[in-house]
Every structure is written in structure tokens, then in C-alpha cells.
Amino acid sequence: MTPRFEARESRDALVRRNQVVWSALQKVQQGDLEGAQSVLHAAPGPSPSLGEVFRLYQEELETQAQQLRDIGAERILIKDGPYGSMIQSYRLDEQGYRGGGQFEDRLGNHDQKGNNDLLNVTRPDVIAEICHAYLDAGADIVATNTFNANAISLSDYGITGMAREINLAAASLTRACADAATAREPGKPRFVAGALGPTNKTLSVSPNVNDPGYRAVSFDEMKDMYREQIDGLLDGGVDFILIETVFDTLNAKAALVAADEAGEARGEELPVMVSMTLTDLAGRNLSGQTVEAFWHSVRHARPLTMGLNCSFGATELHPYVNSLNPQVDGMICVYPNAGLPNELGAYDEPPEMTGKLVRGWADNGWLNVVGGCCGTTPAHIRAIAEAVKGVKPRQWHVLPPALRLSGMEAASFF
């Protein structure tokens, strides 16, 4: 298992606090120590020493998150695809989901067919097989099969009390798959992201049109639910937390607070990946925010990656990946659907087409991490990996200090 990193002050925190340190760090990154020293000497008033700047930079290089950044500076990283579409190919019936009867006393009379997260416990062989398929296809990052493994979503199946167990099992088996792949190919380390879905509740919008102020769940309840899920994932050995398919910004905020609390309780700074989803082609989420406004809303958490997933295929996401690129002072991760669903809800876009479309993003210099969402398979991930192989990754930016605000739109004041 790859050790998670210790809590420490990051370069980004220094950048936001001090323009001088930002300039000095750029010189250090370029290997120009004399230039960095000159910047510090020329600064008015007290400023950190070169030794402090260099020490903080060196410490960050030791982190697990930085290992991903280092690899991402050399090549475009590949994320896996979804579990759902692959699980469907197994055509499991009710007993298939229930695991052949050995869990009957815990599952009760609720129908479990379609409860994909439960398979981490009842059919770990299915989940491991899918995970191995994505790793064999070239994935550097594999997510856990825990999109709905939270107490809120699991309540639909009557197994709220199994949330922690499911997350622990999912993280453990995904960790084992990733470690086995790394052992076979030591020069290509694999990472595990603990996936948190958006739940089927929303904190920003009332489910009752006659009572706009009503919420089916409170912020604290949402945060505590995510905390339970995160603790299980961490105990199972994930490297990062992936807050994905975010349609409600406030839900994502609850997940970020939960991740921060979980990291603090363990004496760690917990790296998170954040991925927004669009509700329509106007380029906004359910909360009404543009991609830039959403980024401003979560940037304070210093996500390891920021990006987009689901909702649309690569063609439809193209303008929004373009608009996000200059705004993000970190890594961008995008994983589109296999096009748009047909009239039967199936995805027809062949792997070669997905690879070709994603290659366009790579040629434009927009990608650090890329993978697949709904409808994609290991064949799509393999095609994506082949398509971007050898293409230089996006060079992420160090943004100058500014007051960055978000509402429905984004605003920056320099």
C-alpha cells in the first residue's frame, strides 16, 4: 500500500498568501536558485528565506499527491471507466446480487437487484474482474465501486447500516487489484480513488415545489454521511477521495468538509479530486453555476484534480473543457460518456471514436487525466490510452493572486 502524505503547508497556500513567494517558487521550479534569492532580496518588508521556500517545495515533492503530479507532468494519465455498464453485462438476477443466500439475514425482504455497490460484499469477484480489466486496458487511476455506497442512497435498499462495510470492502479489493498491477509493472504505479457520488438528495433545491425552503436532508446529515463513507474508504487503503458527478455545489461542499474532518482526525492532509457534471448544454450544474463559478466555489480545498464527467459525450463537453483550461491552477481530469444515449438508453459510440475525440483535447493541451464515464468499457479506455499516448500533457498554471468570487457566474478581481 502506498503511504498517504502527512499534513503540511502546500505550495498553493503560499502562492495565495504571498506574491513574492509565488515568484520565488517559479524560479525554484526552474532550477534558478540565484533568481529566487534575488526575488526575495528585492521584496519590500519581511519575506521568507530561500531555505524556507525550498524546504516547502521539497516537502511537497514527497507527497503521494505530488507523485501523481510528477507523472502527470510527463504524460497524460488514464482514469478507468464506470462499473455500472460493465456490471450490466453480467446479467445478474436478484440472487446474483444477494450473493447466493449467505447474506439473507442482513438484506431482508428488500429487492437488491440493481444495487451495484452491494456487489463489493456479495460478489467481489465480479468487481475485481472489472477493475482488472480497466487496469489491463491502461488505467493509471482506478476508482472504487462506491458511487452510491452512502447511507442516503443505500436506504432505498434497506441496508443503510452496511455503508461502512461496503466502502471498506470496495477500497480493499480495488487496492489489491491496483497493487497487483503495479507489482507486474513497477515502472507504472497505479492509484486508487475512493469514489463519492452526489446521492439522490440535494441541499440547494427543494424537492417540494410548494415549499421552496424545504430540504429532505440537512448539511450536517449530508456531511456525516460522507464522513462515514470516507472513513471506510481510507481504512481500505485509497490514495485519494474522488467527489464526482457533482450536480449540486452544496453537496460537494459537504463532501469536502467531511474529507477535511477525516484527514484532520488522522493527522493527514487528504487529497481530493473533484468532478462536476452539467445538467444541460447551457453549461451549468443543477445549482445554476457555470464551470468557472463552480471552480471558484471549490478552489479553496486545493483539489488534486478538477474536471468534468458524465452528462454528455466528448463532442458536447468540448467547449466547457476549453473554458475550464485557463482557470484551473492544478490538474484537469475529464471523463466523458460514450456519446449520447440512443432512444433505448444505450450508448453506441465506438471506442475508436471516443479515442479520436479525446485526442483532439490532448492536441489542444487541455488534459492531465482522462477516462470514461457512462457507456464506456475497457475497450474505450484502451482506445483513449492509445489515442493520447505520447501527447504532451497540459501544463497547469500558477495563477496570480486575486479575489475570486462565485455565484451563478464567476468573477475575479486582481
C-alpha positions as CSV (number, residue, x, y, z in Angstrom):
1,M,0.0,0.0,0.0
2,T,1.3,3.5,-0.9
3,P,1.5,5.7,2.2
4,R,-0.7,8.8,2.3
5,F,1.1,12.0,2.9
6,E,1.5,13.9,6.1
7,A,-0.3,17.3,6.8
8,R,1.9,20.2,5.7
9,E,1.6,23.6,4.2
10,S,1.4,23.4,0.5
11,R,2.8,25.5,-2.3
12,D,-0.6,26.6,-3.3
13,A,-1.3,28.0,0.2
14,L,1.9,30.1,0.0
15,V,1.0,31.2,-3.5
16,R,-2.3,32.7,-2.4
17,R,-0.7,34.4,0.6
18,N,2.3,36.0,-0.9
19,Q,3.1,37.2,-4.4
20,V,6.9,37.2,-3.6
21,V,6.8,33.5,-2.6
22,W,4.9,32.8,-5.8
23,S,7.6,34.4,-7.9
24,A,10.4,32.7,-5.9
25,L,8.8,29.3,-6.3
26,Q,8.7,29.7,-10.0
27,K,12.4,30.3,-10.0
28,V,13.0,27.3,-7.8
29,Q,10.9,25.1,-10.1
30,Q,13.1,26.3,-13.0
31,G,16.3,25.4,-11.0
32,D,17.2,29.1,-10.8
33,L,18.1,29.5,-7.2
34,E,20.0,32.7,-7.7
35,G,17.0,34.2,-9.4
36,A,14.8,33.1,-6.5
37,Q,17.2,34.6,-4.0
38,S,17.1,37.9,-6.0
39,V,13.3,38.0,-5.9
40,L,13.3,37.5,-2.1
41,H,16.0,40.2,-1.6
42,A,14.2,42.7,-3.7
43,A,10.9,42.3,-1.8
44,P,9.8,45.1,0.4
45,G,9.4,44.3,4.0
46,P,9.9,40.8,5.6
47,S,9.8,37.8,3.4
48,P,10.6,34.1,3.8
49,S,14.1,32.9,3.3
50,L,15.1,30.9,0.2
51,G,15.7,27.9,2.5
52,E,12.1,28.0,3.7
53,V,10.8,28.3,0.2
54,F,13.0,25.4,-1.0
55,R,12.1,23.3,2.0
56,L,8.4,23.6,1.5
57,Y,8.8,22.8,-2.2
58,Q,10.9,19.7,-1.4
59,E,8.4,18.5,1.2
60,E,5.6,18.7,-1.3
61,L,7.5,16.6,-3.7
62,E,7.4,13.8,-1.1
63,T,3.7,13.5,-1.0
64,Q,1.6,10.9,-2.7
65,A,-0.4,13.6,-4.5
66,Q,2.8,15.0,-5.8
67,Q,3.8,11.6,-7.2
68,L,0.7,11.8,-9.3
69,R,1.5,15.4,-10.3
70,D,5.1,14.3,-11.2
71,I,3.8,11.6,-13.5
72,G,1.2,13.9,-14.9
73,A,3.9,16.4,-15.8
74,E,5.4,13.8,-18.1
75,R,2.4,12.2,-19.7
76,I,-1.4,12.2,-19.7
77,L,-2.7,9.9,-17.0
78,I,-5.5,7.4,-17.7
79,K,-8.5,7.0,-15.4
80,D,-10.8,3.9,-15.6
81,G,-14.3,3.7,-16.8
82,P,-17.6,3.0,-15.0
83,Y,-18.7,-0.1,-13.2
84,G,-22.4,0.1,-13.9
85,S,-22.3,-0.6,-17.7
86,M,-19.9,-3.5,-17.1
87,I,-22.0,-5.0,-14.3
88,Q,-25.0,-5.0,-16.7
89,S,-23.0,-7.3,-19.0
90,Y,-23.1,-10.0,-16.2
91,R,-26.9,-10.1,-16.3
92,L,-27.2,-10.8,-12.6
93,D,-30.6,-11.6,-11.2
94,E,-31.9,-10.9,-7.7
95,Q,-30.0,-13.9,-6.3
96,G,-26.9,-12.8,-8.1
97,Y,-27.0,-9.5,-6.3
98,R,-27.7,-11.1,-3.0
99,G,-24.7,-13.4,-3.2
100,G,-26.3,-16.8,-3.2
101,G,-28.2,-16.6,0.1
102,Q,-25.4,-16.2,2.6
103,F,-26.4,-12.6,3.3
104,E,-30.1,-13.1,3.6
105,D,-30.4,-12.3,7.3
106,R,-28.9,-8.8,6.6
107,L,-30.6,-8.0,3.3
108,G,-34.1,-8.6,4.5
109,N,-37.0,-8.5,2.1
110,H,-35.8,-5.5,0.0
111,D,-35.1,-6.1,-3.6
112,Q,-31.4,-5.8,-4.2
113,K,-31.2,-6.1,-8.0
114,G,-29.5,-3.0,-9.3
115,N,-27.7,-2.3,-6.1
116,N,-24.3,-2.3,-7.7
117,D,-22.4,-1.1,-4.6
118,L,-23.6,-4.2,-2.7
119,L,-21.6,-6.4,-5.1
120,N,-18.4,-5.3,-3.3
121,V,-19.5,-7.6,-0.5
122,T,-21.7,-10.2,-2.1
123,R,-19.8,-10.6,-5.4
124,P,-16.3,-9.2,-5.0
125,D,-15.2,-11.5,-7.8
126,V,-17.3,-9.5,-10.3
127,I,-15.9,-6.1,-9.1
128,A,-12.3,-7.3,-9.1
129,E,-12.7,-8.7,-12.6
130,I,-14.0,-5.4,-13.9
131,C,-11.2,-3.5,-12.1
132,H,-8.5,-5.8,-13.5
133,A,-10.0,-5.2,-17.0
134,Y,-9.6,-1.5,-16.7
135,L,-6.0,-1.8,-15.3
136,D,-5.1,-4.1,-18.2
137,A,-6.6,-1.5,-20.6
138,G,-4.1,1.0,-19.3
139,A,-5.7,2.8,-16.4
140,D,-3.3,4.6,-14.0
141,I,-6.2,5.5,-11.6
142,V,-9.0,3.1,-10.7
143,A,-11.9,4.3,-8.7
144,T,-13.8,2.2,-6.1
145,N,-17.3,0.9,-7.0
146,T,-18.9,3.1,-4.3
147,F,-20.8,5.7,-6.3
148,N,-24.0,5.1,-4.3
149,A,-22.4,3.4,-1.2
150,N,-23.7,6.0,1.2
151,A,-26.3,5.8,3.9
152,I,-28.7,8.0,2.0
153,S,-28.7,6.1,-1.3
154,L,-28.5,2.6,0.4
155,S,-31.6,3.4,2.4
156,D,-33.5,2.7,-0.8
157,Y,-32.4,-0.9,-0.5
158,G,-32.9,-1.1,3.3
159,I,-29.2,-1.6,4.1
160,T,-28.1,1.8,5.5
161,G,-26.2,0.0,8.2
162,M,-23.9,-1.6,5.6
163,A,-22.4,1.6,4.3
164,R,-19.1,1.4,6.1
165,E,-18.7,-2.3,5.3
166,I,-19.3,-1.8,1.6
167,N,-16.8,1.1,1.3
168,L,-14.2,-0.8,3.3
169,A,-14.6,-3.9,1.1
170,A,-14.6,-1.8,-2.1
171,A,-11.4,0.0,-1.2
172,S,-9.6,-3.1,-0.1
173,L,-10.3,-5.1,-3.2
174,T,-9.5,-2.1,-5.5
175,R,-6.3,-1.6,-3.6
176,A,-5.4,-5.2,-4.1
177,C,-6.1,-5.0,-7.8
178,A,-4.0,-1.8,-8.2
179,D,-1.1,-3.2,-6.2
180,A,-1.1,-6.4,-8.2
181,A,-0.9,-4.3,-11.4
182,T,1.9,-2.2,-10.0
183,A,3.8,-5.3,-9.0
184,R,3.6,-6.6,-12.5
185,E,4.7,-3.3,-13.9
186,P,6.8,-1.4,-11.3
187,G,7.5,1.5,-13.6
188,K,3.8,2.3,-13.9
189,P,2.4,2.9,-10.4
190,R,-1.4,2.6,-10.0
191,F,-3.5,4.8,-7.8
192,V,-6.9,4.2,-6.1
193,A,-9.5,6.9,-5.8
194,G,-12.4,6.5,-3.4
195,A,-15.5,7.5,-5.3
196,L,-18.2,9.6,-3.7
197,G,-21.4,10.1,-5.7
198,P,-23.8,13.0,-5.3
199,T,-26.5,11.0,-3.6
200,N,-30.2,11.2,-4.6
201,K,-30.8,14.2,-2.4
202,T,-29.9,17.9,-3.0
203,L,-29.1,20.6,-0.5
204,S,-29.6,23.5,-2.9
205,V,-33.0,22.7,-4.3
206,S,-36.3,21.8,-2.6
207,P,-37.9,18.6,-3.8
208,N,-41.3,20.2,-3.0
209,V,-42.4,22.8,-5.5
210,N,-44.9,24.1,-2.9
211,D,-42.3,24.6,-0.2
212,P,-39.1,26.1,-1.6
213,G,-37.4,26.2,1.8
214,Y,-37.8,22.5,2.5
215,R,-34.8,20.2,2.3
216,A,-35.0,16.4,2.6
217,V,-31.6,16.4,4.3
218,S,-29.5,18.9,6.3
219,F,-26.0,19.9,5.5
220,D,-24.7,18.2,8.7
221,E,-26.6,15.0,7.9
222,M,-25.0,15.0,4.4
223,K,-21.6,15.8,5.8
224,D,-21.8,13.0,8.4
225,M,-23.0,10.5,5.7
226,Y,-20.0,11.4,3.6
227,R,-17.7,11.1,6.6
228,E,-18.8,7.5,7.3
229,Q,-18.1,6.7,3.6
230,I,-14.7,8.4,3.6
231,D,-13.6,6.6,6.8
232,G,-14.4,3.3,5.3
233,L,-12.6,4.1,2.1
234,L,-9.5,5.3,3.9
235,D,-9.4,2.2,6.1
236,G,-9.5,0.2,2.9
237,G,-6.4,1.9,1.6
238,V,-7.5,4.5,-1.1
239,D,-5.0,7.2,-2.1
240,F,-7.4,10.0,-2.9
241,I,-11.1,10.8,-2.5
242,L,-13.0,11.4,-5.7
243,I,-16.0,13.7,-5.4
244,E,-17.7,13.1,-8.7
245,T,-20.7,13.8,-10.9
246,V,-21.4,16.9,-8.8
247,F,-24.7,18.4,-9.8
248,D,-25.2,20.3,-6.5
249,T,-22.4,22.5,-5.3
250,L,-23.6,22.4,-1.7
251,N,-23.5,18.6,-1.7
252,A,-19.9,18.8,-2.9
253,K,-19.2,21.3,-0.1
254,A,-20.5,18.8,2.4
255,A,-18.2,16.1,1.0
256,L,-15.2,18.5,1.1
257,V,-15.9,19.3,4.8
258,A,-16.2,15.6,5.5
259,A,-12.9,14.9,3.8
260,D,-11.2,17.7,5.7
261,E,-12.5,16.4,9.0
262,A,-11.5,12.8,8.2
263,G,-8.0,14.0,7.3
264,E,-7.6,16.1,10.4
265,A,-8.7,13.2,12.6
266,R,-6.0,11.1,11.1
267,G,-3.3,13.8,11.2
268,E,-3.2,13.8,7.4
269,E,-4.0,16.2,4.6
270,L,-6.4,14.2,2.5
271,P,-6.1,14.9,-1.3
272,V,-9.4,15.1,-3.2
273,M,-10.4,15.0,-6.8
274,V,-13.5,17.0,-7.8
275,S,-15.6,16.5,-10.9
276,M,-18.6,18.5,-11.9
277,T,-21.4,17.4,-14.2
278,L,-23.6,19.6,-16.4
279,T,-27.3,19.4,-16.4
280,D,-27.8,20.8,-19.9
281,L,-25.9,22.3,-22.8
282,A,-26.1,25.8,-21.2
283,G,-23.0,24.6,-19.3
284,R,-24.4,24.8,-15.7
285,N,-25.0,22.3,-12.9
286,L,-28.2,21.9,-11.1
287,S,-27.2,24.7,-8.7
288,G,-27.1,27.0,-11.7
289,Q,-23.3,27.6,-11.7
290,T,-21.1,27.7,-14.7
291,V,-17.9,25.6,-14.7
292,E,-15.8,28.6,-13.8
293,A,-18.1,29.6,-10.9
294,F,-18.1,26.0,-9.6
295,W,-14.3,26.0,-9.7
296,H,-14.2,29.2,-7.7
297,S,-16.5,27.6,-5.2
298,V,-14.3,24.6,-4.5
299,R,-10.8,26.0,-5.3
300,H,-10.2,26.8,-1.6
301,A,-9.9,23.0,-1.0
302,R,-7.0,22.8,-3.4
303,P,-8.2,19.7,-5.3
304,L,-5.7,17.4,-6.7
305,T,-7.7,17.5,-9.9
306,M,-10.7,19.5,-11.1
307,G,-12.8,18.5,-14.1
308,L,-16.0,17.3,-15.7
309,N,-17.7,13.9,-16.1
310,C,-20.9,12.3,-17.2
311,S,-24.0,14.0,-18.8
312,F,-22.5,14.3,-22.3
313,G,-20.0,12.8,-24.7
314,A,-16.7,14.4,-25.7
315,T,-18.3,16.4,-28.5
316,E,-20.7,18.2,-26.2
317,L,-18.2,18.7,-23.4
318,H,-15.6,20.2,-25.8
319,P,-16.4,24.0,-25.2
320,Y,-16.6,23.5,-21.4
321,V,-13.2,21.7,-21.2
322,N,-11.8,24.6,-23.2
323,S,-13.3,27.3,-20.9
324,L,-12.0,25.4,-17.8
325,N,-8.5,25.1,-19.0
326,P,-7.1,28.6,-18.3
327,Q,-9.0,28.9,-15.0
328,V,-7.5,25.9,-13.1
329,D,-4.2,26.1,-11.3
330,G,-3.9,22.4,-10.9
331,M,-4.6,19.2,-12.9
332,I,-7.6,18.8,-15.2
333,C,-9.4,15.5,-15.3
334,V,-12.2,14.8,-17.8
335,Y,-14.1,11.6,-18.3
336,P,-17.0,11.8,-20.8
337,N,-19.7,9.4,-21.7
338,A,-19.6,7.3,-24.8
339,G,-21.5,9.9,-26.7
340,L,-25.2,10.4,-26.1
341,P,-27.7,7.6,-25.4
342,N,-29.9,6.3,-28.1
343,E,-33.7,6.1,-27.9
344,L,-33.3,2.9,-25.8
345,G,-30.9,4.5,-23.4
346,A,-27.9,2.6,-24.7
347,Y,-24.6,4.2,-25.8
348,D,-23.4,3.5,-29.4
349,E,-20.2,5.5,-29.7
350,P,-17.4,3.0,-30.6
351,P,-14.1,3.1,-28.7
352,E,-12.2,4.4,-31.7
353,M,-14.5,7.5,-32.0
354,T,-14.1,8.3,-28.3
355,G,-10.4,8.0,-28.6
356,K,-10.3,10.3,-31.6
357,L,-12.4,13.0,-29.9
358,V,-10.3,12.8,-26.7
359,R,-7.2,13.1,-28.8
360,G,-8.4,16.5,-30.0
361,W,-8.5,17.7,-26.4
362,A,-5.0,16.3,-25.9
363,D,-3.6,18.0,-29.0
364,N,-5.1,21.3,-27.7
365,G,-3.1,20.9,-24.5
366,W,-6.2,20.6,-22.3
367,L,-5.7,17.2,-20.5
368,N,-3.8,15.9,-17.5
369,V,-6.1,13.0,-16.7
370,V,-8.7,11.4,-19.0
371,G,-11.0,8.4,-18.7
372,G,-14.6,7.3,-19.4
373,C,-18.0,7.6,-17.8
374,C,-21.4,6.1,-18.8
375,G,-21.3,3.7,-21.6
376,T,-17.6,3.3,-21.8
377,T,-15.9,0.0,-21.4
378,P,-12.3,-1.3,-21.0
379,A,-12.2,-1.2,-24.8
380,H,-12.9,2.6,-24.7
381,I,-10.2,3.1,-22.0
382,R,-7.7,1.2,-24.1
383,A,-8.6,3.3,-27.2
384,I,-8.3,6.5,-25.1
385,A,-4.9,5.4,-23.7
386,E,-3.6,4.7,-27.2
387,A,-5.0,7.9,-28.6
388,V,-3.2,10.2,-26.1
389,K,0.0,8.1,-25.8
390,G,3.0,10.3,-26.5
391,V,1.0,13.6,-26.4
392,K,2.4,16.2,-24.0
393,P,0.1,16.8,-21.0
394,R,-1.4,20.1,-20.2
395,Q,0.9,22.5,-18.4
396,W,-1.1,23.7,-15.4
397,H,-0.9,27.3,-14.4
398,V,0.3,29.1,-11.3
399,L,-2.4,31.9,-11.2
400,P,-1.5,35.3,-9.8
401,P,-3.2,36.3,-6.5
402,A,-6.7,37.6,-7.0
403,L,-10.1,37.9,-5.2
404,R,-12.1,35.1,-6.9
405,L,-15.8,35.0,-6.2
406,S,-18.6,32.8,-7.4
407,G,-22.3,33.0,-7.6
408,M,-24.1,31.7,-10.7
409,E,-21.2,33.3,-12.6
410,A,-17.5,33.7,-11.7
411,A,-15.7,36.9,-11.0
412,S,-12.1,37.7,-10.4
413,F,-10.6,41.0,-9.1
414,F,-6.8,41.4,-9.5
